[in-house]
Amino acid sequence: MDALLQESANVLADRTKAIGIAFTTDDRHAFHSGYSHLLNFPEFEDLEVVRTVLSLLEETRQLETIFNLGGAEEIVHVVFGEDLGNHHLDPISIMFTDFICDNRHCSLGVIGSSRLNYQQVFPMLEYFHELIGGIVTTKQG
């Protein structure tokens, strides 16, 4: 399961040119990839913004709080940095999806500029949601 989550974060980072992240809330374990992609966005020329995002990735309790902001009725959730109460996070957005895998609550998503290509990322997260859900169903069946 951990290998699947790490590879999913890697693929999301590569495809979206943002930070890919996979997170299990049950044991607060996070996998991330693609830090260098932040440097491609002008919003991240401010070192305080970069420092705050990287600190966020290290703080699993903060990640869990953010991933709990998504509503249960939607497959893909979007959280804008300005809603997080830290002005250094204003230029970012976080898109993610939730699922249960191996009896663990998991979230998979991207962290990047608020100018993310939402039309690209949204269907990609829907696809991962269905793909991982299918793998789990197949494995358990």
N, C-alpha and C positions, 0 to 999 in steps of 0.2 A: 504494500500500500504506500509506504513512504517513497519508494522508487517511482511509483506512478505519479504521486503528487509533485515530486521534484522535477520529473520530466515534463509534466504539464506546465509548471511555472517556467521552465526553460523555453518551451515552445511558445507560450504566450508572450514572453519577453521578446523572443526573436521575431515573431509575427507582428506584434504591435509596436515594437520599438519603444517600449515602456518597461517598467519593472513588473515582471510576472511574480505573482505571489500565491502560494497555497498555504492554508492554515487549518489546523485541527483545533477546535475549541475545547475538546474533551481533555486533551493533554497539553494544550497551548504550545503546539509545535508548529513552527513556520518554516517554509522553504521559499527563497526568493532568488531571482535571477535578473540580470539586465541593468545593473546600476549605471553602467556607462551610457545608457540611452538617455538618462536625464540631461546629460551635457549637450544634447542636440537641441534642447528647447531653451529659448531666451529667458524663460521664467526662472530657470535654474542657474542663471549667471550670478544670482544673489546667493552667496555662500550660506547665509542663515536659512534660506529655504532648503537648500541641499542638506544641511546639517539636521534640520528638523525632520525632513523626510527619512533620512538614514536613522535617526534616533527612533522615529516611529516604528521602523522595521525591527528594531532591537527590542521594543517594548511590546511583548505579546499581549499584555492586558489592554493596552491602548488599541491594538489591532482587533482584539475581541470586541471591545466597545464599538468600534467602527463597524465591524461586520454584523453586529447586532442591530444596527440602524436600518437594515433592509427589512422590508415587509415580507411576510410569509407568502403573500398571494402572488408575488412576481418572481419570475425565474432569474432575471438579471436586475441588479440593484446599482444605483449610481449615487455616490456621496460626493458632494462638492466640498472642497477645502474650506470655503468660507463658512460652512455649517459646523466645522469642527472646533471653533472657538480659539484658534491660534492664527494670528494674522500671517505668520510665516507659511501656513498651509493654504492660504487663499488661492494661490495659482495652480493648485493641483485638483485632480479628481480621481476617484477610486471607483472602478466598476468591478462587480463580483457576482458570483452565483454560489448558492449553497446546495449541499446534498449530504446524504448519509452514506457512508462507505465503511465497511467493516465495523459497523455499529459505532462509528465516530461521526460527529458533526463536522463537516469540512466546508471550507470556503475556498474558492479559486477565483483570482481576478488579476487586475492590473492597476498599478499606481503610476500616474503620469501627469502631464500637463492638463489643465482644464480644457485645452484645445485638442484632446484626444480625438481620433477619428471614430466617433461613436457608431457611425454606420458600419464600420468594419468590426469593431470590438464587440458590439452587442450580439450579432449572430455567431461570432466565434465563441463567446461564453455560453450561448444557448447550445451550441454544438458540443462543447466540452461537458456541459451538464447532462445532455442526453447520452453521450459516449461513455462517460464514467458510470452513469446510472445503468447503462446497458451491460457494462463489464461486471458490475457488482451483481446485477440480476442473474446474468449468465453463470457467474462463479457460484452463487448461492443456490441456483436451480439445479 
